[in-house]
Amino acid sequence: MASRLECGRFALTDFAGKLLRWVDDGYLAVDGDVFDRGIQTAEAMSKLRDGVSPRESGGAHFDGPACTAAPRRPARMKLSGPPRTQTRR
């Protein structure tokens, strides 16, 4: 979200840079502490540091940093408000 707010749109390169800052410096992490990072995420971050394109750093399974760090809402999660009802006409 920070990347989108700063760039006015989603910018993959900026987002990847912020992910590296998150891992290396604790950028936007609670108390600056990054923990419980997976093996594939660590490998993807290493590739980013080595200059591999963000599009290529996640590997074949696409379980790289973007999947791990990006907040997602489960498909069945209720957002808010009363349940919707359908009306018949």
N, CA, C and O atoms as a GROMACS GRO file, in nm:
protein
  356
    1MET      N    1   0.081  -0.118   0.000
    1MET     CA    2   0.000   0.000   0.000
    1MET      C    3   0.087   0.126   0.000
    1MET      O    4   0.055   0.225  -0.066
    2ALA      N    5   0.197   0.122   0.074
    2ALA     CA    6   0.285   0.239   0.079
    2ALA      C    7   0.338   0.273  -0.059
    2ALA      O    8   0.347   0.390  -0.096
    3SER      N    9   0.372   0.170  -0.136
    3SER     CA   10   0.421   0.192  -0.271
    3SER      C   11   0.314   0.258  -0.358
    3SER      O   12   0.342   0.351  -0.433
    4ARG      N   13   0.194   0.208  -0.347
    4ARG     CA   14   0.084   0.264  -0.428
    4ARG      C   15   0.055   0.408  -0.389
    4ARG      O   16   0.031   0.492  -0.476
    5LEU      N   17   0.058   0.438  -0.260
    5LEU     CA   18   0.033   0.575  -0.215
    5LEU      C   19   0.143   0.669  -0.262
    5LEU      O   20   0.115   0.782  -0.303
    6GLU      N   21   0.267   0.624  -0.255
    6GLU     CA   22   0.379   0.710  -0.294
    6GLU      C   23   0.391   0.727  -0.444
    6GLU      O   24   0.427   0.835  -0.492
    7CYS      N   25   0.361   0.623  -0.520
    7CYS     CA   26   0.378   0.627  -0.665
    7CYS      C   27   0.248   0.662  -0.739
    7CYS      O   28   0.251   0.693  -0.858
    8GLY      N   29   0.136   0.657  -0.669
    8GLY     CA   30   0.009   0.685  -0.734
    8GLY      C   31  -0.048   0.567  -0.811
    8GLY      O   32  -0.155   0.577  -0.870
    9ARG      N   33   0.023   0.457  -0.810
    9ARG     CA   34  -0.018   0.333  -0.878
    9ARG      C   35   0.071   0.222  -0.823
    9ARG      O   36   0.169   0.249  -0.754
   10PHE      N   37   0.036   0.098  -0.854
   10PHE     CA   38   0.123  -0.012  -0.813
   10PHE      C   39   0.246  -0.011  -0.903
   10PHE      O   40   0.234  -0.022  -1.025
   11ALA      N   41   0.363   0.000  -0.843
   11ALA     CA   42   0.490  -0.001  -0.916
   11ALA      C   43   0.573  -0.118  -0.863
   11ALA      O   44   0.623  -0.113  -0.751
   12LEU      N   45   0.585  -0.222  -0.942
   12LEU     CA   46   0.648  -0.346  -0.898
   12LEU      C   47   0.790  -0.325  -0.846
   12LEU      O   48   0.827  -0.381  -0.743
   13THR      N   49   0.870  -0.246  -0.914
   13THR     CA   50   1.008  -0.225  -0.872
   13THR      C   51   1.012  -0.155  -0.736
   13THR      O   52   1.092  -0.192  -0.650
   14ASP      N   53   0.928  -0.053  -0.718
   14ASP     CA   54   0.923   0.017  -0.589
   14ASP      C   55   0.875  -0.079  -0.479
   14ASP      O   56   0.930  -0.080  -0.369
   15PHE      N   57   0.773  -0.159  -0.509
   15PHE     CA   58   0.721  -0.256  -0.414
   15PHE      C   59   0.830  -0.355  -0.373
   15PHE      O   60   0.845  -0.386  -0.254
   16ALA      N   61   0.905  -0.405  -0.470
   16ALA     CA   62   1.014  -0.498  -0.441
   16ALA      C   63   1.119  -0.433  -0.351
   16ALA      O   64   1.171  -0.497  -0.260
   17GLY      N   65   1.150  -0.307  -0.378
   17GLY     CA   66   1.246  -0.235  -0.294
   17GLY      C   67   1.197  -0.222  -0.151
   17GLY      O   68   1.274  -0.234  -0.056
   18LYS      N   69   1.068  -0.197  -0.136
   18LYS     CA   70   1.011  -0.187  -0.003
   18LYS      C   71   1.010  -0.322   0.069
   18LYS      O   72   1.027  -0.328   0.191
   19LEU      N   73   0.991  -0.430  -0.006
   19LEU     CA   74   1.000  -0.563   0.055
   19LEU      C   75   1.140  -0.588   0.108
   19LEU      O   76   1.158  -0.645   0.216
   20LEU      N   77   1.241  -0.546   0.032
   20LEU     CA   78   1.379  -0.562   0.080
   20LEU      C   79   1.402  -0.478   0.205
   20LEU      O   80   1.468  -0.523   0.299
   21ARG      N   81   1.348  -0.356   0.206
   21ARG     CA   82   1.360  -0.272   0.327
   21ARG      C   83   1.289  -0.337   0.444
   21ARG      O   84   1.337  -0.329   0.558
   22TRP      N   85   1.176  -0.403   0.418
   22TRP     CA   86   1.102  -0.472   0.524
   22TRP      C   87   1.189  -0.581   0.586
   22TRP      O   88   1.198  -0.591   0.708
   23VAL      N   89   1.252  -0.663   0.501
   23VAL     CA   90   1.335  -0.773   0.551
   23VAL      C   91   1.464  -0.722   0.615
   23VAL      O   92   1.501  -0.765   0.724
   24ASP      N   93   1.531  -0.630   0.548
   24ASP     CA   94   1.663  -0.586   0.593
   24ASP      C   95   1.658  -0.487   0.709
   24ASP      O   96   1.742  -0.492   0.799
   25ASP      N   97   1.560  -0.397   0.708
   25ASP     CA   98   1.558  -0.287   0.804
   25ASP      C   99   1.435  -0.288   0.895
   25ASP      O  100   1.425  -0.205   0.986
   26GLY      N  101   1.341  -0.380   0.872
   26GLY     CA  102   1.220  -0.381   0.953
   26GLY      C  103   1.121  -0.273   0.912
   26GLY      O  104   1.033  -0.237   0.990
   27TYR      N  105   1.134  -0.223   0.792
   27TYR     CA  106   1.045  -0.118   0.741
   27TYR      C  107   0.899  -0.162   0.752
   27TYR      O  108   0.861  -0.266   0.697
   28LEU      N  109   0.819  -0.085   0.822
   28LEU     CA  110   0.676  -0.108   0.844
   28LEU      C  111   0.645  -0.236   0.921
   28LEU      O  112   0.528  -0.275   0.929
   29ALA      N  113   0.744  -0.302   0.977
   29ALA     CA  114   0.719  -0.422   1.058
   29ALA      C  115   0.688  -0.379   1.201
   29ALA      O  116   0.739  -0.277   1.249
   30VAL      N  117   0.606  -0.456   1.268
   30VAL     CA  118   0.573  -0.426   1.408
   30VAL      C  119   0.701  -0.428   1.490
   30VAL      O  120   0.774  -0.527   1.490
   31ASP      N  121   0.727  -0.320   1.560
   31ASP     CA  122   0.848  -0.303   1.641
   31ASP      C  123   0.976  -0.320   1.560
   31ASP      O  124   1.083  -0.343   1.616
   32GLY      N  125   0.966  -0.309   1.426
   32GLY     CA  126   1.084  -0.323   1.341
   32GLY      C  127   1.139  -0.464   1.336
   32GLY      O  128   1.252  -0.485   1.292
   33ASP      N  129   1.059  -0.561   1.379
   33ASP     CA  130   1.105  -0.699   1.389
   33ASP      C  131   1.036  -0.786   1.285
   33ASP      O  132   0.913  -0.802   1.289
   34VAL      N  133   1.111  -0.842   1.193
   34VAL     CA  134   1.058  -0.933   1.091
   34VAL      C  135   1.090  -1.074   1.136
   34VAL      O  136   1.205  -1.107   1.165
   35PHE      N  137   0.987  -1.158   1.143
   35PHE     CA  138   1.007  -1.294   1.190
   35PHE      C  139   0.925  -1.390   1.105
   35PHE      O  140   0.838  -1.349   1.028
   36ASP      N  141   0.952  -1.516   1.119
   36ASP     CA  142   0.878  -1.622   1.054
   36ASP      C  143   0.870  -1.604   0.903
   36ASP      O  144   0.762  -1.615   0.843
   37ARG      N  145   0.983  -1.578   0.843
   37ARG     CA  146   0.992  -1.563   0.698
   37ARG      C  147   1.022  -1.700   0.638
   37ARG      O  148   1.109  -1.770   0.687
   38GLY      N  149   0.950  -1.736   0.535
   38GLY     CA  150   0.968  -1.868   0.475
   38GLY      C  151   1.093  -1.880   0.389
   38GLY      O  152   1.157  -1.781   0.354
   39ILE      N  153   1.125  -2.003   0.356
   39ILE     CA  154   1.243  -2.034   0.276
   39ILE      C  155   1.231  -1.973   0.136
   39ILE      O  156   1.326  -1.912   0.087
   40GLN      N  157   1.114  -1.989   0.073
   40GLN     CA  158   1.097  -1.935  -0.063
   40GLN      C  159   1.103  -1.783  -0.063
   40GLN      O  160   1.155  -1.722  -0.157
   41THR      N  161   1.051  -1.721   0.043
   41THR     CA  162   1.059  -1.575   0.053
   41THR      C  163   1.204  -1.532   0.065
   41THR      O  164   1.246  -1.436   0.000
   42ALA      N  165   1.281  -1.600   0.148
   42ALA     CA  166   1.423  -1.567   0.164
   42ALA      C  167   1.497  -1.583   0.033
   42ALA      O  168   1.582  -1.501  -0.001
   43GLU      N  169   1.466  -1.690  -0.041
   43GLU     CA  170   1.530  -1.711  -0.172
   43GLU      C  171   1.492  -1.601  -0.270
   43GLU      O  172   1.577  -1.552  -0.345
   44ALA      N  173   1.366  -1.561  -0.269
   44ALA     CA  174   1.322  -1.454  -0.360
   44ALA      C  175   1.390  -1.322  -0.325
   44ALA      O  176   1.431  -1.248  -0.415
   45MET      N  177   1.403  -1.292  -0.197
   45MET     CA  178   1.470  -1.168  -0.155
   45MET      C  179   1.618  -1.171  -0.195
   45MET      O  180   1.673  -1.069  -0.236
   46SER      N  181   1.679  -1.287  -0.182
   46SER     CA  182   1.819  -1.300  -0.223
   46SER      C  183   1.834  -1.272  -0.372
   46SER      O  184   1.929  -1.206  -0.414
   47LYS      N  185   1.741  -1.323  -0.451
   47LYS     CA  186   1.744  -1.296  -0.596
   47LYS      C  187   1.727  -1.149  -0.625
   47LYS      O  188   1.795  -1.094  -0.711
   48LEU      N  189   1.635  -1.083  -0.553
   48LEU     CA  190   1.616  -0.939  -0.572
   48LEU      C  191   1.746  -0.864  -0.542
   48LEU      O  192   1.784  -0.774  -0.616
   49ARG      N  193   1.812  -0.900  -0.432
   49ARG     CA  194   1.939  -0.836  -0.396
   49ARG      C  195   2.046  -0.856  -0.502
   49ARG      O  196   2.132  -0.770  -0.524
   50ASP      N  197   2.040  -0.972  -0.569
   50ASP     CA  198   2.138  -1.003  -0.674
   50ASP      C  199   2.104  -0.937  -0.807
   50ASP      O  200   2.177  -0.955  -0.905
   51GLY      N  201   1.994  -0.861  -0.812
   51GLY     CA  202   1.960  -0.789  -0.934
   51GLY      C  203   1.860  -0.858  -1.024
   51GLY      O  204   1.832  -0.810  -1.134
   52VAL      N  205   1.804  -0.971  -0.978
   52VAL     CA  206   1.702  -1.040  -1.059
   52VAL      C  207   1.575  -0.955  -1.057
   52VAL      O  208   1.538  -0.899  -0.954
   53SER      N  209   1.509  -0.947  -1.170
   53SER     CA  210   1.386  -0.871  -1.183
   53SER      C  211   1.282  -0.919  -1.083
   53SER      O  212   1.273  -1.039  -1.056
   54PRO      N  213   1.203  -0.828  -1.027
   54PRO     CA  214   1.095  -0.870  -0.937
   54PRO      C  215   0.999  -0.970  -1.003
   54PRO      O  216   0.942  -1.056  -0.935
   55ARG      N  217   0.982  -0.959  -1.133
   55ARG     CA  218   0.894  -1.053  -1.204
   55ARG      C  219   0.950  -1.194  -1.207
   55ARG      O  220   0.875  -1.291  -1.218
   56GLU      N  221   1.081  -1.206  -1.197
   56GLU     CA  222   1.147  -1.336  -1.206
   56GLU      C  223   1.194  -1.390  -1.071
   56GLU      O  224   1.234  -1.506  -1.062
   57SER      N  225   1.189  -1.310  -0.967
   57SER     CA  226   1.249  -1.350  -0.839
   57SER      C  227   1.166  -1.450  -0.759
   57SER      O  228   1.219  -1.516  -0.670
   58GLY      N  229   1.037  -1.461  -0.789
   58GLY     CA  230   0.950  -1.547  -0.708
   58GLY      C  231   0.956  -1.693  -0.741
   58GLY      O  232   0.906  -1.774  -0.662
   59GLY      N  233   1.013  -1.733  -0.851
   59GLY     CA  234   1.022  -1.874  -0.885
   59GLY      C  235   0.898  -1.925  -0.956
   59GLY      O  236   0.803  -1.851  -0.980
   60ALA      N  237   0.901  -2.051  -0.988
   60ALA     CA  238   0.794  -2.112  -1.067
   60ALA      C  239   0.664  -2.125  -0.992
   60ALA      O  240   0.557  -2.124  -1.053
   61HIS      N  241   0.670  -2.135  -0.861
   61HIS     CA  242   0.548  -2.154  -0.784
   61HIS      C  243   0.482  -2.023  -0.746
   61HIS      O  244   0.374  -2.023  -0.687
   62PHE      N  245   0.543  -1.912  -0.777
   62PHE     CA  246   0.494  -1.778  -0.744
   62PHE      C  247   0.456  -1.768  -0.597
   62PHE      O  248   0.352  -1.712  -0.562
   63ASP      N  249   0.541  -1.821  -0.512
   63ASP     CA  250   0.520  -1.809  -0.368
   63ASP      C  251   0.631  -1.720  -0.312
   63ASP      O  252   0.689  -1.748  -0.207
   64GLY      N  253   0.658  -1.613  -0.385
   64GLY     CA  254   0.765  -1.523  -0.346
   64GLY      C  255   0.718  -1.416  -0.248
   64GLY      O  256   0.613  -1.431  -0.186
   65PRO      N  257   0.795  -1.311  -0.235
   65PRO     CA  258   0.766  -1.211  -0.133
   65PRO      C  259   0.632  -1.142  -0.150
   65PRO      O  260   0.568  -1.108  -0.051
   66ALA      N  261   0.589  -1.122  -0.271
   66ALA     CA  262   0.461  -1.054  -0.289
   66ALA      C  263   0.347  -1.135  -0.232
   66ALA      O  264   0.256  -1.080  -0.170
   67CYS      N  265   0.350  -1.265  -0.252
   67CYS     CA  266   0.243  -1.351  -0.198
   67CYS      C  267   0.250  -1.357  -0.047
   67CYS      O  268   0.146  -1.362   0.020
   68THR      N  269   0.368  -1.359   0.007
   68THR     CA  270   0.384  -1.375   0.151
   68THR      C  271   0.353  -1.246   0.225
   68THR      O  272   0.290  -1.250   0.331
   69ALA      N  273   0.396  -1.133   0.172
   69ALA     CA  274   0.383  -1.008   0.245
   69ALA      C  275   0.254  -0.934   0.220
   69ALA      O  276   0.207  -0.859   0.306
   70ALA      N  277   0.195  -0.954   0.105
   70ALA     CA  278   0.074  -0.879   0.073
   70ALA      C  279  -0.043  -0.928   0.155
   70ALA      O  280  -0.071  -1.047   0.158
   71PRO      N  281  -0.113  -0.836   0.223
   71PRO     CA  282  -0.230  -0.879   0.299
   71PRO      C  283  -0.342  -0.918   0.205
   71PRO      O  284  -0.368  -0.851   0.105
   72ARG      N  285  -0.408  -1.028   0.238
   72ARG     CA  286  -0.518  -1.075   0.156
   72ARG      C  287  -0.637  -1.107   0.243
   72ARG      O  288  -0.621  -1.142   0.360
   73ARG      N  289  -0.754  -1.094   0.187
   73ARG     CA  290  -0.878  -1.127   0.258
   73ARG      C  291  -0.922  -1.264   0.211
   73ARG      O  292  -0.937  -1.287   0.091
   74PRO      N  293  -0.944  -1.358   0.305
   74PRO     CA  294  -0.995  -1.488   0.263
   74PRO      C  295  -1.126  -1.472   0.187
   74PRO      O  296  -1.207  -1.386   0.220
   75ALA      N  297  -1.147  -1.554   0.087
   75ALA     CA  298  -1.263  -1.540   0.000
   75ALA      C  299  -1.395  -1.546   0.075
   75ALA      O  300  -1.491  -1.480   0.036
   76ARG      N  301  -1.402  -1.623   0.181
   76ARG     CA  302  -1.529  -1.637   0.254
   76ARG      C  303  -1.541  -1.544   0.373
   76ARG      O  304  -1.639  -1.552   0.447
   77MET      N  305  -1.446  -1.458   0.392
   77MET     CA  306  -1.449  -1.368   0.507
   77MET      C  307  -1.558  -1.263   0.490
   77MET      O  308  -1.565  -1.196   0.387
   78LYS      N  309  -1.642  -1.249   0.590
   78LYS     CA  310  -1.748  -1.148   0.587
   78LYS      C  311  -1.687  -1.012   0.617
   78LYS      O  312  -1.615  -0.997   0.716
   79LEU      N  313  -1.714  -0.915   0.534
   79LEU     CA  314  -1.654  -0.783   0.553
   79LEU      C  315  -1.723  -0.706   0.665
   79LEU      O  316  -1.659  -0.674   0.764
   80SER      N  317  -1.850  -0.676   0.652
   80SER     CA  318  -1.923  -0.605   0.756
   80SER      C  319  -2.068  -0.591   0.714
   80SER      O  320  -2.104  -0.615   0.599
   81GLY      N  321  -2.150  -0.552   0.809
   81GLY     CA  322  -2.289  -0.525   0.779
   81GLY      C  323  -2.375  -0.650   0.782
   81GLY      O  324  -2.324  -0.762   0.794
   82PRO      N  325  -2.504  -0.629   0.772
   82PRO     CA  326  -2.596  -0.743   0.774
   82PRO      C  327  -2.586  -0.825   0.648
   82PRO      O  328  -2.540  -0.775   0.545
   83PRO      N  329  -2.630  -0.950   0.654
   83PRO     CA  330  -2.624  -1.034   0.534
   83PRO      C  331  -2.717  -0.978   0.425
   83PRO      O  332  -2.822  -0.922   0.454
   84ARG      N  333  -2.675  -0.996   0.303
   84ARG     CA  334  -2.755  -0.951   0.191
   84ARG      C  335  -2.869  -1.050   0.167
   84ARG      O  336  -2.851  -1.171   0.178
   85THR      N  337  -2.981  -0.998   0.135
   85THR     CA  338  -3.094  -1.084   0.100
   85THR      C  339  -3.138  -1.050  -0.040
   85THR      O  340  -3.132  -0.935  -0.083
   86GLN      N  341  -3.183  -1.151  -0.110
   86GLN     CA  342  -3.233  -1.128  -0.245
   86GLN      C  343  -3.383  -1.109  -0.239
   86GLN      O  344  -3.454  -1.180  -0.167
   87THR      N  345  -3.430  -1.015  -0.316
   87THR     CA  346  -3.574  -0.993  -0.322
   87THR      C  347  -3.626  -1.044  -0.454
   87THR      O  348  -3.563  -1.027  -0.558
   88ARG      N  349  -3.742  -1.106  -0.447
   88ARG     CA  350  -3.802  -1.158  -0.569
   88ARG      C  351  -3.899  -1.055  -0.623
   88ARG      O  352  -3.967  -0.986  -0.547
   89ARG      N  353  -3.905  -1.047  -0.752
   89ARG     CA  354  -3.997  -0.953  -0.816
   89ARG      C  355  -4.102  -1.026  -0.893
   89ARG      O  356  -4.188  -0.963  -0.954
   0.00000   0.00000   0.00000
